[in-house]
Amino acid sequence: MNHTAPHAAHDGAHPASHPAPDDDGQAEILDLDAEVLAEHIASITAWLPVEREPCHIVDLGCGTGAGTFALLARFPGARVTAVDASESHLRRLREKAAALGVSDRVRTVPADLDVDRPELGRPELVWASASLHHLADLDRTLRRVHDVLAPGGLFAVVELAGFPRFLPAGAPRERPGLEERCHAALAHHHAEQAPHRGADWGPKLTAAGFTVAGERTITVNVDGSRGEAVGRYALSSFRRLRSSAAHALAAEDLDLLDELLDPDSPRGILRRGDLAVRTERTVWAARRA
C-alpha cells in the first residue's frame, strides 16, 4: 500500500492495493520512515479534530504500522483494524504489536481496496496515509469510507507533497543536482502509477459526501545529526532510486550513485555529515455528517 512507485514507501504507508514485489525492501523504508518521522506523525494525530475519543479506528493501507501505533498511543482506549494488501507487512505489524504489548488492540485485515470489500465495522476514525492515490477507482473508495464511518466520524487523509530529499543543494560536489535528476527520471512513471498524488483532496472528499473539518501542512526537516536512522533511511532510499531510475540516467550519474551506495567508500552516504530528511505532508480531516 501495489501500483508501487519506486518510492511509494516514502509515503509513509504501503498502498492498500497490489502488493509490491519487493515487500522486504519496502518494509525497511517504511520502518525507517516511522522511526525518523515519529514526531511529525504524532503531531498530526494530536491535531486531528475528533469530537470524541474514538473506540474503533481503521488504518487503510497500514504498511508496517507507523499510523497504527501512533493512533494507539494517541487514543489509548481505542482498537485499530489495520488493512493492507501485503501479508508480509501485516505480519511485521503483528510482531511489533506483540513486542509493544498491544496485540489485543490490533486486528489485521488483508485486502486490496481496488478488488475487495473488507468488513471494517463502524469506526469513528479512518486513517489513510499515502495509501489512496494509487487506487484505480479513488472516488468509489472514498464513498465506501463515508458509508462505513459512524455518524460524526472523522476521515484523515495524509499525503506527501513530494518524495523526501536527503542531500543539500549543490551536492554531491562532483555532479550537483544528482538527486533531482533521479527524481525527474521517475516523474513519468510516478504520474502513471499514482495519478492522484499531489491532488487537492478537499473537493474529492466533499464530492464523496464529507464535510472538510480542517487541513494542515507539516514541513519536515530532520537533520541527520539527530540519529543514525537518517543515514540508513537515505541509504535505503537511494538504493531503490538507483534501481528504478537507472534506465534514464547518464553513466556518470550511475557511477556516482554506486559510490554513494558503497558502504566502504569515504564518500558513501553513511559517511556524509550533511544529510537531512526534507519533505512536506498535508493532512485533510473530513467528517461524515
N, C-alpha and C positions, 0 to 999 in steps of 0.2 A: 504494500500500500501501500502480471503488473505491466501495465504500459510503462515499464520502468525507464525513465530517463536516466542517463548515466549518473546524474547526481540526485536522483529522487530522494535518496536518503537524507540529503540536507534539508529536506522539507521538514524533518522532524518526526516523520512517521512513515510507515510503509503503506502504499496505496491499498485500499480495500478491494482491489481487483487485480487479477492476473499476477500471480507470484513471480518474483524475479528469478532468473536462472542462477544468480549469484547471491543467494539469500545470506550466506555466511559473511561475505564481504559487506553487504549492505547492513547486516545486523551490527557489524563492528562500528560502522559510521553512525548508525542510529544510537548505539550505546554511548559513543563519544559525544555526539550531539547533545544527548540528555545530560551528560556529565558537565560539559563545558558551559552549556546554556541553562543550567538548572535555575539560576537566579532569575533569568528572564522568563522562563516558563512559570515559575512561582509568582512572578509579578503579574502575569496575565491571568492566572487563576484567581489571584487576590482581587483583581479588578472586576471580575465578572459580576454584572448587576443582577444577581439572583434575588428573588423576592423572599425566598425562604430556603433554608438548608435542604438540598436535595437528599432523598433517601436512595434513589436509584439513578445512576449515571451510565450512559453509553458512550464508549470511546470508539468511534468509527475509523478504521484504518490505524489501529493502535500501535503497529510496529512492535518494538520490543518493550514498550510500556512507558515512554517518557511522560506522556499525558496522563496515563492511568495512575501512575504513582504520585504525580503532582496533585491530581484531583483527590486521591485518597488522603493525602496529607492536608489538603485544603479543607476537605469535608470529612472529618473523622467519623461521622455517623453514617456515611454512605457506603454503598457497594457499587462496583463497576462491572458492567458487561463489556468486555474487550473484544472487538470484532476485527478480523484481518483475514486476508486471503492466504497468508503464509503460515503453514503449520509450524515451521521451524521457529518463526518469530513468536508465535503464541507459546510454543514450548519454552522458549527463553523467558518470556514474560512470566509464565507459571513458576519457573525456577527462581526468578527474582522475588516473586510474591512469597514463596516459601521461605526464602532467606530473610525476608523482612517480617515474617510472621503475619502476613495479611491474606493468606490463601483463602480464608473463609469469606473474604470481602471481594473476591475476584472470580468472575466466570468468563471463560474464553469461548468464543464462537467463531469457527472457521467459515468464512463466507466471501464470495465475490459479489459485490453490490451491483455489478452490471448484469448478473445472472440470477443470484439467489435472493430470497426474501426471508432473511433470518428472523426468528422470533426474538423481539427485543423488549417485550413487556411494555410498560408505560412509564418511561423515565421522565424525571423532572428536568434533567440536563443532558444534552447530547453535545459531545465534543468531537470536532473533526479538524485535526492539524495536518495541513498539506496532504490530505488524503482524497479530496474530491475532484481536484482539477484534472485527474487522469481519466475520469469516468466518461464512458461513451454517451450516456444519457443523463446528464447532470440534473436537468430540470425534474425528471422523474424521481430521482433520488431525493432531491430537496422536498418534493411533495410528500414522499414517503416519511421523511423525518418529521415533517409538520404533522402528519397524521398520527404518528406513534407518540409524539410528545404529549405529556399531560397538559391540560389547560393551564395557561400561565407559565408553562415550562420554557426553558431557555435553550437556544441552539447557538453554540460558539464555534465559529469558523476561523481558523488561524491559517494564514498564508504568508509565504515569503515574497518580498518584493523582488528578490533575485537570489542567486546562489551565493553562498559565503565567499569572501575573498580573504586571502591569508597573507599575501606579500604586500609590502609597501609600494607606493607609486615609484616608478623608476627601477624597480627590481625585476629580475636579477640584473646586476650591472652589465653582464655580458650581452644580454638581449632584453632590454627593458620592454615591458608590456607583454611578457610571455603568458602570464595568467589570463589577461584579457583576450589574447589571441586564441587561447584554448577554449574559453567560453564562447567566443564568437564562432569558432569552428563547429560548435554544437548547437548553435541557435536554431537552425532549421529543424534539426532533429527534435529539439525541445518543443518547438511550435507544433509539430505534428503529434507528438506523444502526449503533450499536456496542453491542449488547446485553451483551457480556461485559466492557465497560470497568469497571474498579473491582472486578472479581471477585477472590476468593481463589483463586489458581491452584494452590495446593498440592493440594487434593483433586482438581482436574481432572487434574493431572499424575499423581497416584497412580492414579486410575481408568484412565489410559491405559497403566499398566504401569511407570511411572517410580518411582524412589525419590528423594524430595526430599533433596538434599545440603546445601542452605543457602538462606537467604532474607535479604535485606538491603534496607533503605530508605535512599536517598540524599536528603538535604534540599538543595535547590538555592536559593541566594540570591546572585545575581551582580549586584553594584552597577553601575549604569550608568557610573560613573566609570572602570571598568576597560577601557572601549573603546567606540568609536563604533558597533560592531556591535550593541550592546544597543539603541540608538536605532533602527537600521534594522530590527532584529528586532521591536521594539514597533510600529513604523510598518506594516510588512508585515502583522503580526498584526491590528492594528486595522482595516486596510483590509478584510481578509477578514471580520472580525467585523461591520463596518458593513454589508457586502454581505449577510451571512447573517441578521442579526438585525433588519434594517430593518422587516420586517413586524410586529414585535411591540414596537417601541419608541415612546415618546412623541416628538412633534415636537421638543420641547426637547432630548431626548437626541440625536436625529439631528443637530440643528443644532450641538450641542457636539462630536459626533464629527467632523462636517465641519470644524470649526475645528481640532480636534486633528490632523486629517489634512492640513491645509493647510500646505505647506512654507514659505509666506510669512507665516503668522500668528505673531505674537510668543508666542502660547500654544500653538503646534503641538508635537506630540510630540518632534520633533527638537530643540526648544529647551528642553525641560524638563531640569532638573538633578536630578530626584528619581526617575528611572526605575530599576527593578531587575527582574531575572527571578527569580520566586519560584515554586517548584513542588516536587514530590517524585517520585522514581522508585523503584520497587521491582523488585528482580531476584530471580527464583527460579532456582536451579540444580538440575536434576534429572538423575539418572543412570540409564542403562539397565543393568540387571543383567547 
